[in-house]
Amino acid sequence: MTERTRRDWLRALGAASTAGAAGLAGCSALDSGGPAGDDTPENGGSGDGSDGGSSDGSDRPTEAPDDGVKTQFRQGLRNTGYIDATIPETAETAWEVPANRGDHSASKGSPIAAPNGAIVLADDTGRVQSIAPDGSVNWATSISDDDRGSHGTPAIADGSLYVGTYDGVVSALALDDGEILWQNTVGGSAAASPTYLDGKLYVAVEHAPPDGSVVKMDAETGEVEWRDRRPTDHPHSTVAIDREHGRLIFGSNDGHCYAWSFPELEREWAYDTGGEVKVPLAISEGIAVVPSWAGTVTGLDIEDGSMLWEFETDGGETSKDDPSPADTGGVMCAPAVHDGEVYVGSHDTNAYAIDLQSGEKLWSTATGGWITGSAVATNDHVLVGSYDAKLYALDRDDGSVTWAAQGRGDVTSAPTVTDDGIYYAERAPENSDEAGMCYKLVASE
């Protein structure tokens, strides 16, 4: 079966799902296009033990499945941002719940689907919320009074959730009622999302003056079992783990991507991108996909750190006055990878599709603002948020806009897709006392 035929079949399935879900919709918040111009498969897996491999008839290599916990940021250990789902061809807002209130420029935390059916969101008020599918709040727990709260996304395992805050604390909460189980200060800031595996947490940590580390923590007690002070500047990047190739990697504001052996945790290699690496990188088919403020996305050999290819964004003017390197087309968007393709956004307002093996541009689509959130790939679409306050659904084949959901603030979270809807969060609107919202989208009538 060819890939296009498989996608056609999935689209037909999505149309049937749309018809069944339309009755849940509320007021419309979408337009028809953009501006002119745990046996669930994960991480590129197709459900048959491959990772975007040869089940579709391609000659791409087949990898062992990524069997890390799925209920964590970027959908698993390799941070591929792929969700095995088909979204509707039209959508509208079912509900909205207040979330973020701060204005710090870093991307905000993302809603994540918990095994109990709730949506969990940590926000920049220092609060964690459990939200029911109907929009009611099951519980809300304050874990920090820091002005920046949390910008991370919880990892969920064994009835607990784990998340860091800007006061340098990592917290564990009970999933059913939000009770704080433990808290441990690991550094100056714990802005990166934790990565969970086999009862351990791996977290990139910021220190002052500009410095960094990475820690391994016991998930039951919060005890720090290992620390490496290798990064020389603040790391915001979520740890990625590739057990197939024995590597643990993440990026730092010093421009480097750092790699350790796994599970030995011995230092292996470092690669200098020439610009700050602020977001999670993704791993697929033995390639680490690294976004950088240098205006590049780089493909690195996961084992030795050698450069395989380097993609440069188009750059261009932005509407912001910030004179940072990002104005040249820097990349502060976590890439999604699936079926041998990379999907990523840039400060030049474009969303890109890139060939994983060659780094060649496949297509680009302009939005109305910076793209600093996290791209998410589904079976047929790419979901990406923009500073024009819209969440875009782009066709994976050619980048055309299927729909764009209109919100109030900059969309900097990664959306999550479940059987009953699409959930995403936004930054609080600028020059406003309004809160940024967490939205649920459903198929429209």
C-alpha positions as CSV (number, residue, x, y, z in Angstrom):
1,M,0.0,0.0,0.0
2,T,1.4,3.4,-0.9
3,E,1.7,6.2,1.6
4,R,-0.8,8.4,-0.3
5,T,-3.3,5.5,-0.4
6,R,-2.9,5.0,3.3
7,R,-3.4,8.7,4.0
8,D,-6.5,8.7,1.8
9,W,-7.9,5.9,3.9
10,L,-7.1,7.8,7.1
11,R,-8.8,10.9,5.7
12,A,-11.9,8.9,5.1
13,L,-11.8,7.6,8.6
14,G,-11.3,11.1,9.9
15,A,-14.4,12.2,8.0
16,A,-16.5,9.5,9.8
17,S,-15.1,10.6,13.1
18,T,-15.9,14.2,12.3
19,A,-19.6,13.4,11.7
20,G,-19.7,11.6,15.1
21,A,-18.1,14.4,17.1
22,A,-19.8,17.5,15.6
23,G,-22.5,17.6,18.3
24,L,-19.9,18.5,20.9
25,A,-19.0,21.8,19.3
26,G,-19.6,25.2,20.7
27,C,-19.1,28.6,19.1
28,S,-16.9,28.8,16.1
29,A,-13.3,30.1,16.4
30,L,-11.8,29.1,13.1
31,D,-11.4,30.4,9.6
32,S,-11.0,28.4,6.5
33,G,-7.4,29.3,5.8
34,G,-4.4,31.4,6.8
35,P,-2.8,34.6,5.6
36,A,-1.9,34.9,2.0
37,G,1.1,33.7,0.5
38,D,0.3,2.3,26.4
39,D,0.3,0.0,23.3
40,T,-0.5,3.1,21.4
41,P,2.1,3.7,18.6
42,E,4.4,6.6,19.4
43,N,7.4,8.5,18.2
44,G,6.9,7.7,14.6
45,G,5.8,4.1,15.4
46,S,3.2,2.5,13.2
47,G,2.1,0.0,15.8
48,D,4.1,-2.8,14.3
49,G,7.3,-2.3,16.2
50,S,8.8,0.1,13.6
51,D,9.6,3.8,13.9
52,G,8.6,5.3,10.6
53,G,10.3,2.4,9.0
54,S,9.6,0.0,6.1
55,S,6.0,-0.9,6.9
56,D,4.9,1.6,4.3
57,G,7.0,0.1,1.6
58,S,9.8,2.6,1.8
59,D,13.5,1.6,2.1
60,R,14.1,3.7,5.2
61,P,15.6,1.8,8.1
62,T,13.4,0.2,10.7
63,E,14.1,1.0,14.4
64,A,13.2,-0.7,17.6
65,P,10.1,0.8,19.2
66,D,10.4,3.6,21.7
67,D,8.8,2.0,24.7
68,G,9.2,5.0,27.1
69,V,6.2,6.5,28.8
70,K,3.9,8.2,26.3
71,T,2.3,10.7,28.7
72,Q,5.1,13.2,28.6
73,F,6.1,16.2,26.5
74,R,6.7,15.5,22.8
75,Q,5.1,12.1,23.1
76,G,7.9,9.9,24.3
77,L,11.6,9.5,24.8
78,R,12.8,10.6,21.4
79,N,10.7,13.9,21.4
80,T,9.3,13.3,18.0
81,G,6.0,15.1,18.6
82,Y,4.0,12.5,16.6
83,I,0.5,11.5,17.7
84,D,-1.2,8.6,16.0
85,A,-4.4,10.3,15.3
86,T,-6.5,11.8,12.5
87,I,-7.9,15.3,13.1
88,P,-11.1,16.7,11.5
89,E,-11.2,18.7,8.3
90,T,-13.1,21.4,10.1
91,A,-13.1,22.4,13.7
92,E,-14.5,24.8,16.3
93,T,-14.1,25.7,20.0
94,A,-15.9,23.5,22.5
95,W,-14.7,25.4,25.6
96,E,-11.9,27.5,27.0
97,V,-10.4,27.5,30.5
98,P,-8.2,30.3,31.9
99,A,-4.5,29.4,32.2
100,N,-1.4,31.6,31.6
101,R,-1.2,35.2,32.9
102,G,2.6,36.0,32.6
103,D,4.3,37.7,29.7
104,H,7.8,36.0,29.7
105,S,8.9,35.3,26.2
106,A,9.6,31.6,26.7
107,S,7.1,29.1,25.3
108,K,4.4,28.1,27.8
109,G,3.6,24.6,29.1
110,S,1.4,22.3,27.0
111,P,-1.7,20.3,27.9
112,I,-1.2,16.6,28.1
113,A,-3.7,13.8,28.1
114,A,-3.6,11.7,31.3
115,P,-4.5,8.0,31.5
116,N,-7.5,8.8,33.6
117,G,-9.1,10.8,30.7
118,A,-8.2,14.3,32.1
119,I,-6.1,17.0,30.5
120,V,-3.3,18.2,32.7
121,L,-1.7,21.6,32.3
122,A,1.0,23.5,34.3
123,D,0.9,27.2,33.7
124,D,2.9,30.3,34.4
125,T,0.9,31.2,37.5
126,G,2.7,28.3,39.3
127,R,-0.5,26.2,39.2
128,V,-1.2,22.7,37.9
129,Q,-4.8,21.9,36.7
130,S,-6.6,18.7,35.9
131,I,-9.3,19.5,33.4
132,A,-12.2,17.1,32.6
133,P,-13.2,16.6,28.9
134,D,-16.2,18.8,29.5
135,G,-14.0,21.7,30.6
136,S,-14.7,21.5,34.3
137,V,-11.7,21.6,36.6
138,N,-11.2,18.5,38.6
139,W,-8.5,20.1,40.8
140,A,-6.0,22.9,40.8
141,T,-2.8,22.9,42.9
142,S,-0.3,25.7,43.4
143,I,3.2,24.4,43.4
144,S,5.2,27.7,43.1
145,D,4.8,31.4,43.8
146,D,7.6,32.3,41.4
147,D,6.6,35.1,39.0
148,R,7.2,32.9,36.0
149,G,5.6,29.8,37.4
150,S,6.0,26.8,35.2
151,H,6.7,26.7,31.4
152,G,7.1,22.9,31.4
153,T,4.8,20.1,30.5
154,P,4.2,17.3,33.1
155,A,5.4,13.8,32.7
156,I,2.8,11.3,34.0
157,A,3.5,7.8,35.2
158,D,2.2,5.3,37.8
159,G,-0.5,7.7,39.1
160,S,1.9,10.7,39.6
161,L,2.8,13.7,37.5
162,Y,6.2,15.5,37.6
163,V,6.9,19.1,36.5
164,G,9.5,21.8,37.2
165,T,9.1,25.5,38.0
166,Y,11.2,28.7,37.5
167,D,12.2,28.7,41.2
168,G,14.4,25.6,40.5
169,V,12.0,23.1,42.1
170,V,10.8,19.8,40.6
171,S,7.5,18.7,42.1
172,A,5.6,15.4,42.1
173,L,1.8,15.4,42.4
174,A,-0.9,12.7,42.7
175,L,-2.8,12.5,39.5
176,D,-6.2,11.8,41.1
177,D,-6.4,14.7,43.5
178,G,-3.4,17.0,42.9
179,E,-1.8,16.3,46.3
180,I,1.9,17.4,46.4
181,L,3.9,14.2,47.0
182,W,7.4,15.8,47.1
183,Q,9.3,18.8,46.0
184,N,13.1,19.2,45.5
185,T,15.2,22.2,44.5
186,V,17.6,21.2,41.8
187,G,19.0,24.5,40.7
188,G,18.1,28.1,39.8
189,S,15.4,27.2,37.4
190,A,13.8,24.0,36.2
191,A,12.1,25.3,33.1
192,A,12.6,22.2,30.9
193,S,10.0,19.4,30.9
194,P,11.0,16.3,32.8
195,T,11.7,13.1,30.9
196,Y,10.5,9.9,32.7
197,L,11.9,6.4,32.2
198,D,11.8,3.3,34.5
199,G,11.2,5.2,37.8
200,K,13.7,7.9,37.0
201,L,13.4,11.6,35.9
202,Y,16.0,13.3,33.7
203,V,15.8,17.1,33.8
204,A,17.9,19.9,32.3
205,V,18.6,22.6,35.0
206,E,19.5,26.3,34.8
207,H,21.9,27.9,37.3
208,A,23.0,31.5,37.9
209,P,25.3,33.0,36.8
210,P,24.6,31.6,33.3
211,D,25.4,27.9,33.9
212,G,23.6,24.6,33.6
213,S,23.4,20.9,34.5
214,V,21.4,17.8,34.0
215,V,20.1,15.6,36.8
216,K,18.8,12.1,37.2
217,M,16.2,11.9,40.0
218,D,14.4,9.1,41.7
219,A,10.7,9.6,40.8
220,E,9.4,8.1,44.0
221,T,11.5,10.2,46.4
222,G,12.8,13.2,44.4
223,E,16.4,12.4,45.4
224,V,19.1,13.5,42.9
225,E,21.1,10.4,42.0
226,W,23.4,12.0,39.3
227,R,24.4,15.4,38.1
228,D,26.6,16.7,35.3
229,R,27.5,20.4,35.1
230,R,28.6,20.2,31.5
231,P,26.4,22.9,29.9
232,T,27.9,26.4,30.2
233,D,24.6,28.3,29.9
234,H,21.0,27.9,30.7
235,P,19.4,24.7,29.2
236,H,15.7,24.9,28.5
237,S,15.7,21.9,26.3
238,T,13.8,18.7,27.3
239,V,16.1,15.6,27.5
240,A,15.8,13.1,24.7
241,I,16.8,9.4,25.1
242,D,17.5,7.0,22.3
243,R,18.0,3.5,23.8
244,E,18.5,2.0,20.3
245,H,21.7,4.0,19.9
246,G,22.5,4.5,23.6
247,R,22.3,8.2,23.8
248,L,20.9,10.9,26.1
249,I,21.0,14.4,24.5
250,F,19.6,18.0,24.9
251,G,20.5,21.5,23.9
252,S,21.6,24.6,25.8
253,N,21.7,28.4,25.5
254,D,25.4,28.1,24.9
255,G,24.6,26.9,21.4
256,H,25.6,23.3,21.9
257,C,23.8,20.0,21.7
258,Y,25.3,17.7,24.3
259,A,25.3,13.9,24.3
260,W,26.0,11.2,26.9
261,S,26.0,7.5,26.6
262,F,22.9,5.8,28.0
263,P,22.4,4.3,30.4
264,E,26.0,4.7,31.5
265,L,25.8,8.5,31.4
266,E,29.3,9.0,30.3
267,R,30.1,12.2,28.3
268,E,30.2,11.5,24.5
269,W,30.1,14.5,22.2
270,A,29.0,18.1,21.8
271,Y,28.0,20.0,18.7
272,D,28.1,23.8,18.4
273,T,25.2,25.1,16.3
274,G,26.3,28.7,16.5
275,G,23.1,29.8,18.1
276,E,21.1,29.2,21.2
277,V,19.3,25.8,21.4
278,K,16.2,26.6,23.5
279,V,13.8,23.9,22.7
280,P,13.6,20.1,22.6
281,L,15.4,18.3,19.7
282,A,13.9,15.2,18.1
283,I,15.5,11.9,17.3
284,S,14.4,9.5,14.4
285,E,16.3,6.9,12.4
286,G,19.5,7.6,14.2
287,I,19.4,11.3,13.4
288,A,19.1,14.1,16.0
289,V,17.2,17.1,14.6
290,V,18.5,20.2,16.3
291,P,16.8,23.7,16.0
292,S,18.9,26.8,16.6
293,W,18.7,30.5,16.9
294,A,21.4,30.5,14.2
295,G,18.6,30.2,11.8
296,T,19.2,26.6,11.2
297,V,17.9,23.1,11.7
298,T,20.7,20.6,11.8
299,G,20.7,16.8,11.3
300,L,23.4,15.1,13.5
301,D,24.5,11.5,13.6
302,I,23.2,10.4,17.0
303,E,26.2,8.2,17.8
304,D,29.1,10.5,17.0
305,G,27.6,14.0,16.6
306,S,28.8,14.5,13.1
307,M,26.7,16.8,10.9
308,L,24.7,15.1,8.2
309,W,23.0,18.2,6.9
310,E,22.1,21.8,7.8
311,F,18.9,23.5,6.7
312,E,18.7,27.3,6.7
313,T,15.4,29.1,7.2
314,D,14.4,31.9,4.8
315,G,14.7,34.6,7.4
316,G,12.8,37.8,6.9
317,E,11.2,40.7,8.7
318,T,9.2,40.3,11.9
319,S,6.7,42.5,13.7
320,K,8.7,42.5,17.0
321,D,11.3,45.1,18.1
322,D,13.5,42.5,19.8
323,P,17.0,42.7,18.1
324,S,17.9,39.2,19.1
325,P,19.4,36.7,16.6
326,A,15.9,35.2,16.2
327,D,15.0,38.1,14.0
328,T,17.2,36.6,11.2
329,G,14.9,33.5,11.1
330,G,16.1,31.7,14.1
331,V,14.3,28.5,15.2
332,M,12.7,28.3,18.6
333,C,10.1,25.7,17.7
334,A,10.4,22.0,18.7
335,P,10.4,19.9,15.6
336,A,8.0,17.1,14.9
337,V,9.3,14.0,12.9
338,H,7.3,11.3,11.2
339,D,7.6,9.1,8.1
340,G,11.0,10.5,7.2
341,E,9.9,14.2,7.3
342,V,10.7,17.0,9.8
343,Y,8.1,19.7,10.5
344,V,9.3,22.9,12.2
345,G,8.5,26.6,12.5
346,S,10.7,29.7,12.6
347,H,10.8,33.4,13.7
348,D,10.5,34.2,10.0
349,T,6.8,33.2,10.4
350,N,7.1,30.1,8.2
351,A,6.4,26.5,8.9
352,Y,8.6,24.1,7.0
353,A,8.7,20.4,6.0
354,I,12.2,19.0,5.6
355,D,13.4,15.6,4.4
356,L,14.9,13.8,7.3
357,Q,17.7,12.1,5.4
358,S,18.9,15.0,3.2
359,G,17.7,18.2,4.9
360,E,16.0,19.3,1.7
361,K,13.0,21.6,2.0
362,L,9.8,19.9,0.9
363,W,7.5,22.9,1.4
364,S,7.0,26.0,3.5
365,T,3.8,27.8,4.6
366,A,3.7,31.4,5.9
367,T,1.7,32.3,9.0
368,G,1.0,35.7,10.4
369,G,3.7,35.7,13.2
370,W,6.6,34.1,14.9
371,I,6.3,30.3,15.4
372,T,7.9,29.5,18.8
373,G,5.8,26.7,20.1
374,S,6.1,23.0,19.2
375,A,5.0,21.4,16.0
376,V,2.9,18.3,16.3
377,A,2.5,15.7,13.5
378,T,-0.6,13.6,13.1
379,N,-1.4,11.0,10.4
380,D,-2.3,13.7,7.8
381,H,-1.6,17.1,9.3
382,V,0.9,19.2,11.1
383,L,-0.4,21.4,14.0
384,V,1.6,24.5,14.7
385,G,0.8,27.7,16.7
386,S,1.8,31.2,15.8
387,Y,2.1,34.7,17.2
388,D,-0.9,35.7,15.2
389,A,-3.0,34.0,17.9
390,K,-3.9,31.1,15.6
391,L,-3.4,27.3,15.7
392,Y,-2.8,26.0,12.2
393,A,-3.7,22.6,10.8
394,L,-1.5,22.1,7.7
395,D,-1.7,19.3,5.2
396,R,1.4,17.2,5.5
397,D,1.5,16.6,1.7
398,D,1.9,20.2,0.6
399,G,1.6,22.5,3.6
400,S,-1.8,23.9,2.6
401,V,-3.9,25.3,5.4
402,T,-6.8,23.1,6.3
403,W,-8.0,25.4,9.0
404,A,-6.7,27.9,11.5
405,A,-8.2,28.3,15.0
406,Q,-8.4,31.9,16.2
407,G,-7.6,32.6,19.9
408,R,-6.5,35.7,21.8
409,G,-2.8,35.3,22.7
410,D,0.4,33.9,21.1
411,V,0.1,30.2,20.6
412,T,3.3,28.7,22.0
413,S,2.3,25.3,23.4
414,A,2.3,22.0,21.7
415,P,-1.3,20.9,21.0
416,T,-2.4,17.4,22.0
417,V,-4.9,15.3,20.2
418,T,-7.2,12.7,21.8
419,D,-10.2,10.7,20.6
420,D,-12.6,13.6,21.6
421,G,-10.7,16.7,20.7
422,I,-7.6,18.9,20.2
423,Y,-6.3,20.8,23.2
424,Y,-3.8,23.7,23.2
425,A,-2.8,26.7,25.4
426,E,-1.8,30.2,24.6
427,R,0.2,33.0,26.2
428,A,-1.8,35.8,27.9
429,P,-2.7,38.6,25.3
430,E,-0.2,41.5,25.3
431,N,-1.3,44.8,27.0
432,S,-4.3,43.1,28.5
433,D,-5.5,41.9,31.9
434,E,-7.1,38.8,30.2
435,A,-5.7,35.4,30.9
436,G,-4.3,33.2,28.2
437,M,-6.7,30.2,27.6
438,C,-6.5,26.5,27.3
439,Y,-8.8,25.5,24.4
440,K,-10.6,22.4,23.3
441,L,-11.4,22.1,19.6
442,V,-13.9,19.6,18.2
443,A,-15.2,18.8,14.7
444,S,-17.6,21.5,13.5
445,E,-20.9,20.9,11.9
